[in-house]
Amino acid sequence: MKRHTEHVLVLVAVAIVVAIGLGVFVYSGIYNIGADDHHTKPVFAVLQTLRNRSIHVRSDDIKVPNLNDPQLILKGAGQYAAMCTGCHLRPGQENSELRKGMYPQPPNLSKVHVDPRDAFWVIKHGIKMSAMPAWGLDGSHDDLTIWSMVAFIEKLPGMTPAQYKTIVAKAPPDEDMDMDDGGGHSHSHGGAADDKDAHGDADMKGMEMSGEAGHSHDAAAEDGHDRAAATAPAVEAPLSLDGMKPKAAPEAEAVAQAFHTALQHGDRTAALALLAPEATISEGGHTQSRDDYADGHLGEDIAFLKTARITPVSLGSMPMGNTALVGSVSDIQTTIKGKPATLRSTELLNLKKDGKDWKIVSVRWQSAPVSGE
């Protein structure tokens, strides 16, 4: 018992000495806190491990939304250009005046990939004793805005300077995003839009046509492909085709045209072969997986297109590194409740390069009656 007590006293004494020594060290100012005097390798390794483990533990349960949403990516492009390039750079930029003096150096996000869960947590909460701010503090940036930055960061590695410049130039400011204002009015570029503008006609005006354009899936037809409404629910933001140019991504456009042709010719096998396994198909505010679409709605779409007449209006694309957006507008002549009708259809495809081939990872369709119908 006596020996045990002696051991405890020794440990207490050592702890007191260490605490006093640490206090003297901290208060003396001996340690150089300047950013131009780097940590020793062991200290840096410990701090780096502490940081990484802290982030991973807290981000592990975060649920990642669909980061292939084209509008989310475009929103994130504007956010990134406004807030992030000074530290994390952009394609073709090797350094910045601000970044030169920072220690540790922020990652160059145009060259490295970051786990989306970690990226979301860091953007929202920041990192202590670093230049990384908490962008989500006090609700200054909501989760949707932060996810938009994550979505863009996912596409950034491999993006060329020209592609980056094009995307950022077309990125809408926060207040001009195509979002519903809660009162049933959709906005396009800062104002209330009519049917044509809200569905991409004005965005793609003047584009050259090449081949067949996409079709609508919101139409009601007498042949059993019955849809109650021709317009998407108010909660669904209108598709924006800003930045789409004819033949900007010709290989991706060719895949989009092949997809249109397969649907119109009733070739299920060819249509499904162009969809990536993780592909999603969205129309009328509802989203399906590739498998669910194959089991049900695909057959209805093929049946509908057999009786519809499609007139292409415009087709364009936007390359983004190893991904691309392809947008198209078309007019569809069909029959709704026994009466002839013309619908203006907008389609937005998101594609990724899988080896040498392009695959469609998301399909979004919207339509509305042509004005005067």
Secondary structure as a PSIPRED ss2 file (coil, helix, strand):
# PSIPRED VFORMAT (PSIPRED V4.0)

   1 M C   1.000  0.000  0.000
   2 K H   0.000  1.000  0.000
   3 R H   0.000  1.000  0.000
   4 H H   0.000  1.000  0.000
   5 T H   0.000  1.000  0.000
   6 E H   0.000  1.000  0.000
   7 H H   0.000  1.000  0.000
   8 V H   0.000  1.000  0.000
   9 L H   0.000  1.000  0.000
  10 V H   0.000  1.000  0.000
  11 L H   0.000  1.000  0.000
  12 V H   0.000  1.000  0.000
  13 A H   0.000  1.000  0.000
  14 V H   0.000  1.000  0.000
  15 A H   0.000  1.000  0.000
  16 I H   0.000  1.000  0.000
  17 V H   0.000  1.000  0.000
  18 V H   0.000  1.000  0.000
  19 A H   0.000  1.000  0.000
  20 I H   0.000  1.000  0.000
  21 G H   0.000  1.000  0.000
  22 L H   0.000  1.000  0.000
  23 G H   0.000  1.000  0.000
  24 V H   0.000  1.000  0.000
  25 F H   0.000  1.000  0.000
  26 V H   0.000  1.000  0.000
  27 Y H   0.000  1.000  0.000
  28 S H   0.000  1.000  0.000
  29 G C   1.000  0.000  0.000
  30 I C   1.000  0.000  0.000
  31 Y C   1.000  0.000  0.000
  32 N C   1.000  0.000  0.000
  33 I C   1.000  0.000  0.000
  34 G C   1.000  0.000  0.000
  35 A C   1.000  0.000  0.000
  36 D C   1.000  0.000  0.000
  37 D C   1.000  0.000  0.000
  38 H C   1.000  0.000  0.000
  39 H C   1.000  0.000  0.000
  40 T C   1.000  0.000  0.000
  41 K H   0.000  1.000  0.000
  42 P H   0.000  1.000  0.000
  43 V H   0.000  1.000  0.000
  44 F H   0.000  1.000  0.000
  45 A H   0.000  1.000  0.000
  46 V H   0.000  1.000  0.000
  47 L H   0.000  1.000  0.000
  48 Q H   0.000  1.000  0.000
  49 T H   0.000  1.000  0.000
  50 L H   0.000  1.000  0.000
  51 R H   0.000  1.000  0.000
  52 N H   0.000  1.000  0.000
  53 R H   0.000  1.000  0.000
  54 S H   0.000  1.000  0.000
  55 I H   0.000  1.000  0.000
  56 H H   0.000  1.000  0.000
  57 V H   0.000  1.000  0.000
  58 R H   0.000  1.000  0.000
  59 S H   0.000  1.000  0.000
  60 D C   1.000  0.000  0.000
  61 D C   1.000  0.000  0.000
  62 I C   1.000  0.000  0.000
  63 K C   1.000  0.000  0.000
  64 V C   1.000  0.000  0.000
  65 P C   1.000  0.000  0.000
  66 N C   1.000  0.000  0.000
  67 L C   1.000  0.000  0.000
  68 N C   1.000  0.000  0.000
  69 D C   1.000  0.000  0.000
  70 P H   0.000  1.000  0.000
  71 Q H   0.000  1.000  0.000
  72 L H   0.000  1.000  0.000
  73 I H   0.000  1.000  0.000
  74 L H   0.000  1.000  0.000
  75 K H   0.000  1.000  0.000
  76 G H   0.000  1.000  0.000
  77 A H   0.000  1.000  0.000
  78 G H   0.000  1.000  0.000
  79 Q H   0.000  1.000  0.000
  80 Y H   0.000  1.000  0.000
  81 A H   0.000  1.000  0.000
  82 A H   0.000  1.000  0.000
  83 M H   0.000  1.000  0.000
  84 C C   1.000  0.000  0.000
  85 T H   0.000  1.000  0.000
  86 G H   0.000  1.000  0.000
  87 C H   0.000  1.000  0.000
  88 H H   0.000  1.000  0.000
  89 L C   1.000  0.000  0.000
  90 R C   1.000  0.000  0.000
  91 P C   1.000  0.000  0.000
  92 G C   1.000  0.000  0.000
  93 Q C   1.000  0.000  0.000
  94 E C   1.000  0.000  0.000
  95 N C   1.000  0.000  0.000
  96 S C   1.000  0.000  0.000
  97 E H   0.000  1.000  0.000
  98 L H   0.000  1.000  0.000
  99 R H   0.000  1.000  0.000
 100 K H   0.000  1.000  0.000
 101 G C   1.000  0.000  0.000
 102 M C   1.000  0.000  0.000
 103 Y C   1.000  0.000  0.000
 104 P C   1.000  0.000  0.000
 105 Q C   1.000  0.000  0.000
 106 P C   1.000  0.000  0.000
 107 P C   1.000  0.000  0.000
 108 N C   1.000  0.000  0.000
 109 L C   1.000  0.000  0.000
 110 S C   1.000  0.000  0.000
 111 K C   1.000  0.000  0.000
 112 V C   1.000  0.000  0.000
 113 H C   1.000  0.000  0.000
 114 V C   1.000  0.000  0.000
 115 D C   1.000  0.000  0.000
 116 P H   0.000  1.000  0.000
 117 R H   0.000  1.000  0.000
 118 D H   0.000  1.000  0.000
 119 A H   0.000  1.000  0.000
 120 F H   0.000  1.000  0.000
 121 W H   0.000  1.000  0.000
 122 V H   0.000  1.000  0.000
 123 I H   0.000  1.000  0.000
 124 K H   0.000  1.000  0.000
 125 H H   0.000  1.000  0.000
 126 G C   1.000  0.000  0.000
 127 I C   1.000  0.000  0.000
 128 K C   1.000  0.000  0.000
 129 M C   1.000  0.000  0.000
 130 S C   1.000  0.000  0.000
 131 A C   1.000  0.000  0.000
 132 M C   1.000  0.000  0.000
 133 P C   1.000  0.000  0.000
 134 A C   1.000  0.000  0.000
 135 W C   1.000  0.000  0.000
 136 G C   1.000  0.000  0.000
 137 L H   0.000  1.000  0.000
 138 D H   0.000  1.000  0.000
 139 G H   0.000  1.000  0.000
 140 S C   1.000  0.000  0.000
 141 H C   1.000  0.000  0.000
 142 D C   1.000  0.000  0.000
 143 D H   0.000  1.000  0.000
 144 L H   0.000  1.000  0.000
 145 T H   0.000  1.000  0.000
 146 I H   0.000  1.000  0.000
 147 W H   0.000  1.000  0.000
 148 S H   0.000  1.000  0.000
 149 M H   0.000  1.000  0.000
 150 V H   0.000  1.000  0.000
 151 A H   0.000  1.000  0.000
 152 F H   0.000  1.000  0.000
 153 I H   0.000  1.000  0.000
 154 E H   0.000  1.000  0.000
 155 K H   0.000  1.000  0.000
 156 L C   1.000  0.000  0.000
 157 P C   1.000  0.000  0.000
 158 G C   1.000  0.000  0.000
 159 M C   1.000  0.000  0.000
 160 T C   1.000  0.000  0.000
 161 P H   0.000  1.000  0.000
 162 A H   0.000  1.000  0.000
 163 Q H   0.000  1.000  0.000
 164 Y H   0.000  1.000  0.000
 165 K H   0.000  1.000  0.000
 166 T H   0.000  1.000  0.000
 167 I H   0.000  1.000  0.000
 168 V H   0.000  1.000  0.000
 169 A H   0.000  1.000  0.000
 170 K H   0.000  1.000  0.000
 171 A C   1.000  0.000  0.000
 172 P C   1.000  0.000  0.000
 173 P C   1.000  0.000  0.000
 174 D H   0.000  1.000  0.000
 175 E H   0.000  1.000  0.000
 176 D H   0.000  1.000  0.000
 177 M C   1.000  0.000  0.000
 178 D C   1.000  0.000  0.000
 179 M C   1.000  0.000  0.000
 180 D E   0.000  0.000  1.000
 181 D C   1.000  0.000  0.000
 182 G C   1.000  0.000  0.000
 183 G C   1.000  0.000  0.000
 184 G C   1.000  0.000  0.000
 185 H C   1.000  0.000  0.000
 186 S E   0.000  0.000  1.000
 187 H E   0.000  0.000  1.000
 188 S E   0.000  0.000  1.000
 189 H C   1.000  0.000  0.000
 190 G C   1.000  0.000  0.000
 191 G E   0.000  0.000  1.000
 192 A E   0.000  0.000  1.000
 193 A C   1.000  0.000  0.000
 194 D C   1.000  0.000  0.000
 195 D H   0.000  1.000  0.000
 196 K H   0.000  1.000  0.000
 197 D H   0.000  1.000  0.000
 198 A H   0.000  1.000  0.000
 199 H C   1.000  0.000  0.000
 200 G C   1.000  0.000  0.000
 201 D C   1.000  0.000  0.000
 202 A C   1.000  0.000  0.000
 203 D C   1.000  0.000  0.000
 204 M C   1.000  0.000  0.000
 205 K C   1.000  0.000  0.000
 206 G C   1.000  0.000  0.000
 207 M C   1.000  0.000  0.000
 208 E C   1.000  0.000  0.000
 209 M C   1.000  0.000  0.000
 210 S C   1.000  0.000  0.000
 211 G C   1.000  0.000  0.000
 212 E C   1.000  0.000  0.000
 213 A C   1.000  0.000  0.000
 214 G C   1.000  0.000  0.000
 215 H C   1.000  0.000  0.000
 216 S C   1.000  0.000  0.000
 217 H C   1.000  0.000  0.000
 218 D C   1.000  0.000  0.000
 219 A C   1.000  0.000  0.000
 220 A C   1.000  0.000  0.000
 221 A C   1.000  0.000  0.000
 222 E C   1.000  0.000  0.000
 223 D C   1.000  0.000  0.000
 224 G C   1.000  0.000  0.000
 225 H C   1.000  0.000  0.000
 226 D C   1.000  0.000  0.000
 227 R C   1.000  0.000  0.000
 228 A C   1.000  0.000  0.000
 229 A C   1.000  0.000  0.000
 230 A C   1.000  0.000  0.000
 231 T C   1.000  0.000  0.000
 232 A C   1.000  0.000  0.000
 233 P C   1.000  0.000  0.000
 234 A C   1.000  0.000  0.000
 235 V C   1.000  0.000  0.000
 236 E C   1.000  0.000  0.000
 237 A C   1.000  0.000  0.000
 238 P C   1.000  0.000  0.000
 239 L C   1.000  0.000  0.000
 240 S C   1.000  0.000  0.000
 241 L C   1.000  0.000  0.000
 242 D C   1.000  0.000  0.000
 243 G C   1.000  0.000  0.000
 244 M C   1.000  0.000  0.000
 245 K E   0.000  0.000  1.000
 246 P C   1.000  0.000  0.000
 247 K C   1.000  0.000  0.000
 248 A C   1.000  0.000  0.000
 249 A C   1.000  0.000  0.000
 250 P H   0.000  1.000  0.000
 251 E H   0.000  1.000  0.000
 252 A H   0.000  1.000  0.000
 253 E H   0.000  1.000  0.000
 254 A H   0.000  1.000  0.000
 255 V H   0.000  1.000  0.000
 256 A H   0.000  1.000  0.000
 257 Q H   0.000  1.000  0.000
 258 A H   0.000  1.000  0.000
 259 F H   0.000  1.000  0.000
 260 H H   0.000  1.000  0.000
 261 T H   0.000  1.000  0.000
 262 A H   0.000  1.000  0.000
 263 L H   0.000  1.000  0.000
 264 Q H   0.000  1.000  0.000
 265 H C   1.000  0.000  0.000
 266 G C   1.000  0.000  0.000
 267 D C   1.000  0.000  0.000
 268 R H   0.000  1.000  0.000
 269 T H   0.000  1.000  0.000
 270 A H   0.000  1.000  0.000
 271 A H   0.000  1.000  0.000
 272 L H   0.000  1.000  0.000
 273 A H   0.000  1.000  0.000
 274 L C   1.000  0.000  0.000
 275 L E   0.000  0.000  1.000
 276 A E   0.000  0.000  1.000
 277 P E   0.000  0.000  1.000
 278 E E   0.000  0.000  1.000
 279 A E   0.000  0.000  1.000
 280 T E   0.000  0.000  1.000
 281 I E   0.000  0.000  1.000
 282 S E   0.000  0.000  1.000
 283 E E   0.000  0.000  1.000
 284 G C   1.000  0.000  0.000
 285 G C   1.000  0.000  0.000
 286 H E   0.000  0.000  1.000
 287 T E   0.000  0.000  1.000
 288 Q E   0.000  0.000  1.000
 289 S E   0.000  0.000  1.000
 290 R H   0.000  1.000  0.000
 291 D H   0.000  1.000  0.000
 292 D H   0.000  1.000  0.000
 293 Y H   0.000  1.000  0.000
 294 A H   0.000  1.000  0.000
 295 D H   0.000  1.000  0.000
 296 G H   0.000  1.000  0.000
 297 H H   0.000  1.000  0.000
 298 L H   0.000  1.000  0.000
 299 G H   0.000  1.000  0.000
 300 E H   0.000  1.000  0.000
 301 D H   0.000  1.000  0.000
 302 I H   0.000  1.000  0.000
 303 A H   0.000  1.000  0.000
 304 F H   0.000  1.000  0.000
 305 L H   0.000  1.000  0.000
 306 K H   0.000  1.000  0.000
 307 T H   0.000  1.000  0.000
 308 A C   1.000  0.000  0.000
 309 R E   0.000  0.000  1.000
 310 I E   0.000  0.000  1.000
 311 T E   0.000  0.000  1.000
 312 P E   0.000  0.000  1.000
 313 V E   0.000  0.000  1.000
 314 S E   0.000  0.000  1.000
 315 L E   0.000  0.000  1.000
 316 G E   0.000  0.000  1.000
 317 S E   0.000  0.000  1.000
 318 M E   0.000  0.000  1.000
 319 P E   0.000  0.000  1.000
 320 M E   0.000  0.000  1.000
 321 G C   1.000  0.000  0.000
 322 N C   1.000  0.000  0.000
 323 T E   0.000  0.000  1.000
 324 A E   0.000  0.000  1.000
 325 L E   0.000  0.000  1.000
 326 V E   0.000  0.000  1.000
 327 G E   0.000  0.000  1.000
 328 S E   0.000  0.000  1.000
 329 V E   0.000  0.000  1.000
 330 S E   0.000  0.000  1.000
 331 D E   0.000  0.000  1.000
 332 I E   0.000  0.000  1.000
 333 Q E   0.000  0.000  1.000
 334 T E   0.000  0.000  1.000
 335 T E   0.000  0.000  1.000
 336 I E   0.000  0.000  1.000
 337 K C   1.000  0.000  0.000
 338 G C   1.000  0.000  0.000
 339 K E   0.000  0.000  1.000
 340 P E   0.000  0.000  1.000
 341 A E   0.000  0.000  1.000
 342 T E   0.000  0.000  1.000
 343 L E   0.000  0.000  1.000
 344 R E   0.000  0.000  1.000
 345 S E   0.000  0.000  1.000
 346 T E   0.000  0.000  1.000
 347 E E   0.000  0.000  1.000
 348 L E   0.000  0.000  1.000
 349 L E   0.000  0.000  1.000
 350 N E   0.000  0.000  1.000
 351 L E   0.000  0.000  1.000
 352 K E   0.000  0.000  1.000
 353 K E   0.000  0.000  1.000
 354 D E   0.000  0.000  1.000
 355 G C   1.000  0.000  0.000
 356 K C   1.000  0.000  0.000
 357 D E   0.000  0.000  1.000
 358 W E   0.000  0.000  1.000
 359 K E   0.000  0.000  1.000
 360 I E   0.000  0.000  1.000
 361 V E   0.000  0.000  1.000
 362 S E   0.000  0.000  1.000
 363 V E   0.000  0.000  1.000
 364 R E   0.000  0.000  1.000
 365 W E   0.000  0.000  1.000
 366 Q E   0.000  0.000  1.000
 367 S E   0.000  0.000  1.000
 368 A E   0.000  0.000  1.000
 369 P E   0.000  0.000  1.000
 370 V C   1.000  0.000  0.000
 371 S C   1.000  0.000  0.000
 372 G C   1.000  0.000  0.000
 373 E C   1.000  0.000  0.000
